[in-house]
Amino acid sequence: MEQRFDRVITRKGTNCVKFDTAADRGYPEDVLPLFIADMDFQVPESVQEALTADVQKGIFGYSIFDKGYFPAIARWMETNFGWRPEENWLVTTPGVVFAIATAVRSLTEIGDGVLIQPPVYPPFFSTVTENGRRLVESPLVQENGRYEIDFADFEEKVRRENVKLFLLCSPHNPVGRVWTLEELQKIGRICKEYGVKVVSDEIHMDFALPGHLHIPFLKACPAQWRCTMIWSAYLGLPLSLMGVGAALALDKQKLSEGKELIRYFCQPCAATKANGGRTRNLPQDAPEKWTLFKAYNLRDVETEMGIQKRLRRYPVSEDVWEQYHQDQEINDRGIAIDRQLVESAIRMDMRSRAELTEQMQKLTCLENPNSVQQMKKWLAEHDVLTESLGKKQVAALLKDCPEDLREVLILRQQLAKSSVKKYIAMRNAACADGRVRGAFQFYGANRSGRWAGRNV
């Protein structure tokens, strides 16, 4: 059914808030009102017909929602935002402002601090002050023409002003920001740490511009996550999608072509004449591979859904999920390392090894005294035979070796003691903020449920 967007509808004189209250607000009659989210297009004919059919019944008594109403909302959220709310979480409300005011009255007491982020939708101010709560403001800041959250100020206001509730506008009205996953998670961490409840107004979620995806606040919170691999490990199944799929004999197994495709599209490539000097492979560079890559990703989701369906009769206990959520928060926050100490230890080791190696070269005349084969040959030439140069073997040789070989073996021992692999691992694993993330794998020891160390 065709929808007309070129038809001008005159709304003045129809008790229209948008046009007929300009004078009351102190504006000239011909002002173009942009203060309210109200369009001047007719609704689709299908909507008009449905409403007309109900009106023609002529009875306007109390009614209930159609049974498909909440499931339709849940499907819409899942289809468009990758997150499905439970249907019993959903309630109806006369409007956003009413819902915010109700939340303020329900979740706080008179005099409690309620934080907002101006510039923001005006009712955010009035629903706080008119309900006797204390308004706390943490203004957004402009950086390079873009509004950002001043997290230092945000946390300081939450802590200092004894804030009990935060009113989040997501996407933000009027600045138009679609908050990123990292921003939402940081908000969640701060609010959880200080016991602040969050009310998220997401009425504009369907208006994100291309390239920006609205993320429901609850989806961003780790407490909502249910990892299929944790579920599998909890039941003693393998800790890999392919392994679980095979163990459960699923109809839709994980595709094996993934590793090569991930390398091709998700990692930088070497610039060559053959590929035109590009450093990234894009879909247009290999359409057939891209089609297969999309199928691979789709199959991953289908496999996870198959696992979930198969395991739904064997739920994970809530205390294990709580531990998993804490694990995710720990890994998200990261573990701070002392970079100066790490770099100093590595430099000291390099200097020490160089000095010890130089001394051994003088004593043995070997090109590389660190080489096991060269050292074993040198010892054999001096009537000392050994199968290995491990710590125990060298200690045993020192007990009865000739005095002229003793110094060489002691130096060998000192070289073996000098190991900075952990420091190098810390340096390699640290992010730009000096924190190591992913150092733990939850349920890494899946027979006992213990954590397993990773990266460092």
C-alpha positions as CSV (number, residue, x, y, z in Angstrom):
1,M,0.0,0.0,0.0
2,E,1.5,3.3,-1.1
3,Q,2.3,5.9,1.6
4,R,2.2,9.6,0.6
5,F,4.8,11.9,2.0
6,D,4.1,14.9,-0.3
7,R,0.6,15.6,1.0
8,V,0.4,18.8,3.1
9,I,-1.9,18.4,6.0
10,T,-2.9,21.7,7.8
11,R,-3.0,21.1,11.5
12,K,-3.5,24.6,12.8
13,G,-6.9,25.1,14.5
14,T,-7.2,21.4,15.4
15,N,-6.1,21.7,19.0
16,C,-2.7,20.6,17.9
17,V,0.0,21.0,20.7
18,K,2.7,21.5,18.0
19,F,1.1,24.4,16.2
20,D,-1.7,25.8,18.4
21,T,0.3,26.5,21.5
22,A,3.0,28.7,20.0
23,A,1.5,32.0,21.3
24,D,1.1,30.5,24.8
25,R,4.8,29.7,24.7
26,G,5.7,33.2,23.7
27,Y,6.5,32.5,20.0
28,P,5.1,34.1,16.9
29,E,2.2,32.3,15.2
30,D,4.3,31.5,12.1
31,V,7.1,29.8,14.0
32,L,8.2,26.4,12.8
33,P,7.8,24.2,15.9
34,L,10.5,21.6,16.4
35,F,10.2,21.1,20.2
36,I,8.0,18.1,20.0
37,A,8.4,14.6,18.4
38,D,5.2,14.9,16.3
39,M,5.2,14.4,12.5
40,D,2.7,15.9,10.0
41,F,2.2,12.9,7.8
42,Q,-1.0,10.9,7.8
43,V,-0.7,7.4,9.3
44,P,-0.8,4.5,6.8
45,E,-4.2,3.6,5.5
46,S,-4.0,0.2,7.0
47,V,-3.8,1.8,10.5
48,Q,-6.7,4.1,9.7
49,E,-8.8,1.2,8.5
50,A,-8.0,-0.8,11.7
51,L,-9.0,2.1,13.9
52,T,-12.1,2.8,11.9
53,A,-13.2,-0.8,12.2
54,D,-13.0,-0.6,16.0
55,V,-14.8,2.8,16.1
56,Q,-17.6,1.5,14.0
57,K,-18.4,-1.1,16.7
58,G,-19.7,1.8,18.7
59,I,-18.7,0.4,22.1
60,F,-15.8,1.9,24.0
61,G,-15.7,-0.1,27.2
62,Y,-12.7,-1.5,29.0
63,S,-10.5,-3.8,26.9
64,I,-7.4,-5.9,27.2
65,F,-4.4,-6.2,25.0
66,D,-4.3,-8.8,22.2
67,K,-2.3,-11.9,23.3
68,G,0.1,-11.2,20.5
69,Y,1.0,-7.7,21.7
70,F,3.9,-8.5,24.1
71,P,5.3,-11.3,21.9
72,A,5.4,-8.8,19.0
73,I,7.4,-6.3,21.0
74,A,9.8,-9.1,22.2
75,R,10.3,-10.2,18.5
76,W,10.8,-6.6,17.4
77,M,13.6,-6.1,20.0
78,E,15.2,-9.5,19.1
79,T,15.1,-8.9,15.3
80,N,16.3,-5.3,15.4
81,F,18.6,-5.1,18.5
82,G,19.7,-8.7,19.1
83,W,18.2,-8.9,22.5
84,R,14.8,-10.4,23.5
85,P,13.2,-9.4,26.8
86,E,11.1,-11.9,28.7
87,E,7.4,-11.2,28.0
88,N,6.6,-11.1,31.7
89,W,9.0,-8.2,32.1
90,L,6.8,-6.0,29.9
91,V,4.1,-3.6,31.2
92,T,2.1,-0.9,29.5
93,T,2.2,2.8,30.4
94,P,0.3,5.9,29.2
95,G,3.6,7.5,28.1
96,V,7.3,8.0,28.6
97,V,7.0,10.9,31.0
98,F,4.5,9.0,33.2
99,A,6.8,6.0,33.2
100,I,9.8,8.1,34.3
101,A,7.8,9.9,37.0
102,T,6.5,6.5,38.3
103,A,10.0,5.1,38.4
104,V,11.3,8.2,40.3
105,R,8.6,7.8,42.9
106,S,9.0,4.0,43.1
107,L,12.8,3.7,43.3
108,T,13.7,6.7,45.4
109,E,12.6,8.6,48.5
110,I,12.0,12.3,48.9
111,G,15.3,14.2,49.1
112,D,17.3,11.4,47.3
113,G,19.6,12.5,44.5
114,V,18.6,11.7,40.9
115,L,21.3,12.2,38.2
116,I,20.6,13.4,34.7
117,Q,22.9,14.4,31.7
118,P,21.9,17.8,30.3
119,P,21.2,19.0,27.7
120,V,18.4,16.5,27.9
121,Y,14.7,16.1,27.3
122,P,13.0,18.8,29.6
123,P,10.7,16.4,31.5
124,F,13.8,14.7,32.9
125,F,14.2,17.9,35.1
126,S,10.6,18.3,36.1
127,T,9.9,14.7,37.0
128,V,12.7,14.9,39.5
129,T,12.0,18.3,41.1
130,E,8.2,18.1,41.1
131,N,8.4,14.8,43.0
132,G,10.6,16.2,45.7
133,R,13.8,14.6,44.7
134,R,17.2,16.4,44.5
135,L,18.4,17.1,40.9
136,V,22.0,16.2,40.2
137,E,23.5,17.2,36.9
138,S,26.5,15.7,35.1
139,P,26.5,17.6,31.8
140,L,27.6,16.1,28.5
141,V,30.7,17.7,27.1
142,Q,31.5,18.6,23.5
143,E,34.8,17.1,22.1
144,N,35.6,17.6,18.4
145,G,32.0,18.4,17.6
146,R,30.6,15.4,19.4
147,Y,28.9,15.1,22.7
148,E,30.7,12.7,25.2
149,I,30.1,11.6,28.7
150,D,32.5,13.1,31.3
151,F,32.9,9.9,33.2
152,A,35.2,11.5,35.9
153,D,32.5,14.0,36.6
154,F,29.8,11.3,36.4
155,E,31.4,9.1,39.0
156,E,32.3,12.1,41.2
157,K,28.7,13.3,41.2
158,V,27.4,9.8,41.9
159,R,29.7,9.4,44.9
160,R,29.6,12.9,46.3
161,E,25.9,13.6,45.9
162,N,24.7,10.2,47.2
163,V,22.8,9.5,44.0
164,K,20.2,6.8,44.1
165,L,18.8,6.9,40.6
166,F,20.2,7.7,37.1
167,L,17.9,8.7,34.3
168,L,19.7,7.6,31.1
169,C,18.5,8.9,27.7
170,S,19.5,6.3,25.1
171,P,19.7,7.3,22.2
172,H,20.2,10.8,23.7
173,N,17.6,13.5,23.1
174,P,18.4,16.1,21.9
175,V,22.1,15.6,21.1
176,G,21.5,12.5,19.0
177,R,24.2,10.3,20.5
178,V,23.9,6.5,20.1
179,W,25.8,5.3,23.1
180,T,28.5,2.6,22.4
181,L,28.7,-0.8,24.2
182,E,31.8,0.4,26.1
183,E,30.0,3.6,27.3
184,L,27.0,1.7,28.4
185,Q,29.1,-0.9,30.2
186,K,31.1,1.8,32.0
187,I,27.8,3.5,33.1
188,G,26.7,0.1,34.4
189,R,29.9,-0.6,36.3
190,I,29.9,2.8,38.1
191,C,26.2,2.6,39.0
192,K,26.6,-1.0,40.3
193,E,29.6,0.0,42.4
194,Y,27.7,2.8,44.1
195,G,24.3,1.0,44.3
196,V,22.6,3.4,41.8
197,K,19.5,2.2,39.9
198,V,19.2,3.0,36.2
199,V,16.1,4.0,34.3
200,S,16.8,4.0,30.5
201,D,14.5,6.0,28.2
202,E,15.0,4.3,24.8
203,I,12.0,5.7,23.0
204,H,14.2,6.8,20.0
205,M,15.8,3.4,19.6
206,D,14.4,3.0,16.1
207,F,15.9,6.2,14.7
208,A,19.7,5.4,14.7
209,L,21.4,6.5,11.5
210,P,23.2,3.9,9.3
211,G,26.5,2.8,10.8
212,H,25.2,3.2,14.4
213,L,23.3,0.4,16.3
214,H,21.2,1.1,19.3
215,I,22.1,-1.2,22.2
216,P,19.5,-1.8,24.9
217,F,20.9,-1.0,28.3
218,L,20.0,-4.4,29.7
219,K,21.8,-6.1,26.8
220,A,24.9,-4.1,27.7
221,C,24.8,-5.4,31.3
222,P,26.7,-8.6,31.9
223,A,24.0,-9.7,34.3
224,Q,21.8,-10.5,31.2
225,W,24.4,-12.7,29.5
226,R,24.0,-16.4,29.2
227,C,27.0,-17.8,27.5
228,T,26.4,-21.1,25.6
229,M,29.9,-22.3,26.3
230,I,29.6,-21.8,30.0
231,W,26.3,-23.7,30.0
232,S,28.0,-26.5,28.1
233,A,31.1,-26.6,30.4
234,Y,28.8,-26.7,33.4
235,L,27.4,-29.9,32.1
236,G,30.8,-31.4,31.3
237,L,30.6,-30.8,27.6
238,P,33.6,-29.4,25.5
239,L,34.5,-25.8,25.7
240,S,34.2,-25.2,21.9
241,L,31.2,-24.7,19.6
242,M,32.4,-27.4,17.3
243,G,33.0,-29.8,20.1
244,V,29.6,-29.3,21.7
245,G,27.8,-29.5,18.4
246,A,29.4,-32.8,17.7
247,A,28.8,-34.1,21.2
248,L,25.1,-33.3,21.0
249,A,24.9,-34.5,17.3
250,L,23.1,-31.3,16.3
251,D,21.6,-31.1,12.8
252,K,23.3,-27.8,12.2
253,Q,27.0,-28.1,13.1
254,K,29.6,-25.4,13.1
255,L,31.2,-24.9,9.7
256,S,34.9,-25.8,9.5
257,E,35.8,-23.1,7.0
258,G,35.7,-20.3,9.6
259,K,39.4,-19.9,10.5
260,E,40.6,-19.1,7.0
261,L,37.7,-16.7,6.4
262,I,38.3,-14.9,9.7
263,R,41.9,-14.5,8.8
264,Y,40.9,-13.2,5.4
265,F,38.3,-10.6,6.4
266,C,39.1,-9.8,10.1
267,Q,42.9,-9.4,10.1
268,P,45.1,-7.0,8.2
269,C,46.7,-8.3,5.0
270,A,50.1,-7.6,3.5
271,A,50.0,-4.9,0.8
272,T,51.2,-6.4,-2.5
273,K,51.0,-5.6,-6.2
274,A,48.6,-8.4,-6.7
275,N,46.0,-7.1,-4.2
276,G,46.4,-3.4,-5.3
277,G,48.3,-2.4,-2.2
278,R,45.4,-2.9,0.2
279,T,45.9,-3.8,3.8
280,R,42.3,-5.0,4.4
281,N,40.2,-7.5,2.5
282,L,36.7,-6.1,2.0
283,P,33.5,-7.9,0.8
284,Q,33.9,-6.6,-2.8
285,D,37.5,-8.1,-2.9
286,A,36.1,-11.7,-2.7
287,P,32.3,-11.8,-3.1
288,E,32.2,-15.6,-3.0
289,K,34.2,-15.7,0.2
290,W,32.0,-13.0,1.7
291,T,28.9,-15.0,1.0
292,L,30.5,-18.0,2.6
293,F,31.6,-15.9,5.6
294,K,28.1,-14.7,6.2
295,A,26.8,-18.2,6.0
296,Y,29.5,-19.3,8.5
297,N,28.5,-16.6,11.0
298,L,24.8,-17.4,10.6
299,R,25.6,-21.1,11.2
300,D,27.4,-20.2,14.5
301,V,24.1,-18.6,15.7
302,E,22.0,-21.5,14.5
303,T,24.4,-23.9,16.3
304,E,24.2,-21.9,19.6
305,M,20.4,-21.8,19.3
306,G,20.5,-25.6,18.8
307,I,22.6,-26.1,21.9
308,Q,20.4,-23.8,24.0
309,K,17.3,-25.8,22.9
310,R,19.0,-29.1,23.7
311,L,20.2,-28.0,27.1
312,R,17.1,-26.0,28.3
313,R,16.0,-28.9,30.6
314,Y,19.3,-28.7,32.4
315,P,19.6,-25.1,33.6
316,V,22.8,-23.6,35.1
317,S,22.3,-22.5,38.7
318,E,22.0,-18.8,39.3
319,D,25.0,-18.7,41.7
320,V,27.2,-19.9,38.8
321,W,25.8,-17.3,36.5
322,E,26.5,-14.7,39.1
323,Q,30.1,-15.8,39.3
324,Y,30.3,-15.7,35.5
325,H,29.0,-12.1,35.4
326,Q,31.5,-11.1,38.1
327,D,34.2,-12.8,36.0
328,Q,33.2,-10.7,32.9
329,E,33.3,-7.5,34.9
330,I,36.8,-8.4,36.2
331,N,38.0,-9.1,32.7
332,D,36.3,-6.0,31.4
333,R,37.9,-3.8,34.0
334,G,41.3,-5.5,33.6
335,I,44.3,-5.9,35.9
336,A,46.6,-2.9,36.1
337,I,50.3,-3.7,35.6
338,D,53.3,-1.5,36.5
339,R,54.7,-0.9,33.0
340,Q,57.8,0.8,34.3
341,L,58.6,-2.3,36.5
342,V,57.9,-4.7,33.6
343,E,60.1,-2.8,31.1
344,S,62.9,-2.4,33.7
345,A,62.9,-6.2,34.4
346,I,63.1,-7.0,30.7
347,R,66.0,-4.6,30.2
348,M,67.8,-5.9,33.2
349,D,67.4,-9.5,31.9
350,M,68.7,-8.5,28.5
351,R,71.8,-6.8,30.1
352,S,72.4,-9.8,32.4
353,R,72.1,-12.4,29.7
354,A,74.5,-10.4,27.5
355,E,77.1,-10.2,30.2
356,L,76.8,-13.9,31.1
357,T,76.9,-14.9,27.5
358,E,80.0,-12.8,26.9
359,Q,81.8,-14.5,29.9
360,M,80.8,-18.0,28.5
361,Q,82.1,-17.1,25.1
362,K,85.5,-16.1,26.5
363,L,85.7,-19.4,28.5
364,T,84.4,-21.7,25.8
365,C,85.2,-19.9,22.5
366,L,81.7,-21.0,21.3
367,E,79.8,-18.8,18.9
368,N,76.6,-19.4,20.8
369,P,77.1,-20.9,24.3
370,N,73.3,-20.8,24.8
371,S,73.0,-23.5,22.2
372,V,72.4,-26.9,23.9
373,Q,74.0,-28.8,21.1
374,Q,77.1,-26.6,21.0
375,M,77.5,-26.7,24.8
376,K,77.0,-30.6,25.0
377,K,79.7,-31.0,22.3
378,W,82.1,-28.7,24.1
379,L,81.5,-30.6,27.4
380,A,82.1,-33.9,25.6
381,E,85.3,-32.6,24.2
382,H,86.3,-32.0,27.9
383,D,85.3,-35.6,28.9
384,V,81.9,-34.6,30.4
385,L,79.0,-36.5,28.8
386,T,75.4,-35.6,29.5
387,E,72.0,-36.2,27.7
388,S,70.5,-32.9,28.9
389,L,71.4,-29.5,30.2
390,G,68.3,-29.1,32.4
391,K,68.6,-27.7,35.9
392,K,68.8,-31.0,37.6
393,Q,71.4,-32.4,35.2
394,V,73.6,-29.3,35.5
395,A,73.3,-29.5,39.4
396,A,74.4,-33.1,39.2
397,L,77.4,-32.3,37.0
398,L,78.6,-29.6,39.4
399,K,79.1,-32.1,42.2
400,D,82.1,-33.9,40.6
401,C,83.1,-31.9,37.5
402,P,86.7,-30.6,37.0
403,E,87.4,-27.2,38.5
404,D,88.1,-25.6,35.1
405,L,84.5,-26.6,33.9
406,R,82.8,-25.5,37.1
407,E,82.7,-21.8,36.2
408,V,81.1,-22.6,32.8
409,L,78.4,-24.8,34.4
410,I,77.7,-22.1,37.1
411,L,77.2,-19.5,34.3
412,R,74.9,-21.9,32.5
413,Q,72.9,-22.3,35.7
414,Q,72.6,-18.5,36.1
415,L,71.4,-18.2,32.5
416,A,68.8,-20.8,33.1
417,K,67.5,-19.0,36.2
418,S,67.0,-15.7,34.3
419,S,63.5,-15.9,32.8
420,V,61.3,-12.9,32.1
421,K,58.7,-14.7,30.0
422,K,56.0,-13.6,32.4
423,Y,57.1,-10.0,32.1
424,I,57.1,-10.2,28.3
425,A,53.6,-11.8,28.4
426,M,52.4,-8.9,30.6
427,R,53.8,-6.4,28.1
428,N,52.3,-8.1,25.1
429,A,48.9,-8.5,26.8
430,A,48.5,-5.0,28.2
431,C,46.0,-2.7,26.5
432,A,46.6,1.0,25.8
433,D,45.4,1.9,29.3
434,G,48.0,-0.4,30.9
435,R,45.5,-3.1,32.0
436,V,45.6,-6.7,31.1
437,R,42.2,-8.2,30.0
438,G,41.2,-11.8,29.4
439,A,43.6,-13.1,32.1
440,F,41.0,-15.5,33.3
441,Q,38.8,-18.1,31.6
442,F,35.7,-18.9,33.6
443,Y,35.1,-22.6,33.9
444,G,38.5,-23.2,32.1
445,A,38.9,-26.4,34.1
446,N,35.5,-27.7,33.1
447,R,35.6,-30.8,35.3
448,S,35.9,-28.8,38.5
449,G,34.6,-25.4,37.3
450,R,37.8,-23.6,38.4
451,W,39.1,-20.6,36.6
452,A,42.0,-21.1,34.1
453,G,44.8,-18.5,33.6
454,R,45.2,-17.0,30.2
455,N,47.6,-14.6,28.4
456,V,49.9,-14.1,31.3
